[in-house]
Amino acid sequence: MTKMMLRAAALSLTALSGGVLFAPAPAAAQVGQASLRGTITAPADNPVVEVTPVEVATGLRRTVPADAAGGYNFASLRAGTYAIANPEGWVGYGPDVWGLTACDGPGDFAIDIGGRRREFFSYAARGVGDRDDGTLAPTAAAASIAFEPELSSRAIETMHARYGARIYGKYGFLDSFNPTLTATSVPLKHGSVDPAAGWVDDDYLGIDQGAIVVMMENWRTGLVWTTMRRNPHIRRGLQRAGFTGGWLT
């Protein structure tokens, strides 16, 4: 396994491991690592002077300038900010209803809604200004609970109260829903259209429920984070990928 592959595998563990890691990768490679919530220091020969981290759970982006020592300080990005601004005017977005991440979507088509051309996607990685088609994934908000317990709890409660059994059933939240899409004569690839909730997916995904359960336990006790940090194989893999500092010290 190459160092690049090791690094990619290591980054997939950051949400579970939960601590601050320091990566020697060039700053340009740090996009998508805001969940590290610490300082990433670029090598001395890196000419990049700023980095744009992306909050994995919400899709929020923030450009952070380097300090004199070449470090980038990532603060926890406040969840729901983009949904409050709602620049695209999607139905339902607000301070207590948010959640952008990779998820199922209605399908790949475009239709006119309220005099505006709207493009929709099937399964896609959704983020701020990137394939944001009004589709929300409850797991993105729920799995943020360890980082933003108040905002995440409020989002869970609001989505459940507002949409109820249409998006929540025997196994928890369905993968995704889109309150903007209420048209029924569209070529759906997933789910169905509910007159009250709009488009709703018909899949429960283990990767959704798993992330929610794991992060709720991390919020309650930190159990999964603590267990991951004690695992010698994980520690060794991260170190071989070039990570140092934080809880690896």
Secondary structure in CASP SS format (residue, H / E / C, confidence):
PFRMAT SS
TARGET T0000
AUTHOR 0000-0000-0000
METHOD secondary structure of the structure
MODEL  1
M C 1.00
T C 1.00
K H 1.00
M H 1.00
M H 1.00
L H 1.00
R H 1.00
A H 1.00
A H 1.00
A H 1.00
L H 1.00
S C 1.00
L C 1.00
T H 1.00
A H 1.00
L H 1.00
S H 1.00
G C 1.00
G C 1.00
V C 1.00
L C 1.00
F E 1.00
A C 1.00
P C 1.00
A C 1.00
P C 1.00
A H 1.00
A H 1.00
A H 1.00
Q H 1.00
V C 1.00
G C 1.00
Q C 1.00
A H 1.00
S H 1.00
L H 1.00
R C 1.00
G C 1.00
T E 1.00
I E 1.00
T E 1.00
A C 1.00
P C 1.00
A C 1.00
D C 1.00
N C 1.00
P C 1.00
V C 1.00
V C 1.00
E E 1.00
V E 1.00
T C 1.00
P C 1.00
V E 1.00
E C 1.00
V C 1.00
A C 1.00
T C 1.00
G C 1.00
L C 1.00
R E 1.00
R C 1.00
T C 1.00
V E 1.00
P E 1.00
A C 1.00
D C 1.00
A C 1.00
A C 1.00
G C 1.00
G E 1.00
Y E 1.00
N E 1.00
F C 1.00
A C 1.00
S C 1.00
L C 1.00
R C 1.00
A C 1.00
G C 1.00
T H 1.00
Y H 1.00
A H 1.00
I H 1.00
A H 1.00
N C 1.00
P C 1.00
E C 1.00
G C 1.00
W C 1.00
V C 1.00
G C 1.00
Y C 1.00
G E 1.00
P C 1.00
D C 1.00
V E 1.00
W C 1.00
G C 1.00
L C 1.00
T C 1.00
A E 1.00
C E 1.00
D C 1.00
G C 1.00
P C 1.00
G C 1.00
D C 1.00
F E 1.00
A E 1.00
I E 1.00
D E 1.00
I E 1.00
G C 1.00
G C 1.00
R E 1.00
R E 1.00
R E 1.00
E E 1.00
F E 1.00
F C 1.00
S C 1.00
Y C 1.00
A E 1.00
A E 1.00
R C 1.00
G E 1.00
V C 1.00
G C 1.00
D E 1.00
R C 1.00
D C 1.00
D C 1.00
G C 1.00
T C 1.00
L E 1.00
A C 1.00
P H 1.00
T H 1.00
A H 1.00
A H 1.00
A H 1.00
A C 1.00
S C 1.00
I C 1.00
A C 1.00
F C 1.00
E C 1.00
P H 1.00
E H 1.00
L H 1.00
S H 1.00
S H 1.00
R H 1.00
A H 1.00
I H 1.00
E H 1.00
T H 1.00
M H 1.00
H H 1.00
A H 1.00
R H 1.00
Y H 1.00
G H 1.00
A H 1.00
R H 1.00
I C 1.00
Y E 1.00
G E 1.00
K C 1.00
Y C 1.00
G E 1.00
F E 1.00
L C 1.00
D C 1.00
S C 1.00
F E 1.00
N E 1.00
P C 1.00
T C 1.00
L C 1.00
T C 1.00
A C 1.00
T C 1.00
S C 1.00
V C 1.00
P C 1.00
L C 1.00
K C 1.00
H C 1.00
G C 1.00
S E 1.00
V E 1.00
D E 1.00
P C 1.00
A C 1.00
A C 1.00
G E 1.00
W E 1.00
V E 1.00
D C 1.00
D C 1.00
D C 1.00
Y C 1.00
L C 1.00
G H 1.00
I H 1.00
D H 1.00
Q H 1.00
G H 1.00
A H 1.00
I H 1.00
V H 1.00
V H 1.00
M H 1.00
M H 1.00
E H 1.00
N H 1.00
W H 1.00
R H 1.00
T C 1.00
G C 1.00
L H 1.00
V H 1.00
W H 1.00
T H 1.00
T H 1.00
M H 1.00
R H 1.00
R H 1.00
N C 1.00
P H 1.00
H H 1.00
I H 1.00
R H 1.00
R H 1.00
G H 1.00
L H 1.00
Q H 1.00
R H 1.00
A C 1.00
G C 1.00
F C 1.00
T E 1.00
G C 1.00
G H 1.00
W H 1.00
L H 1.00
T C 1.00
END
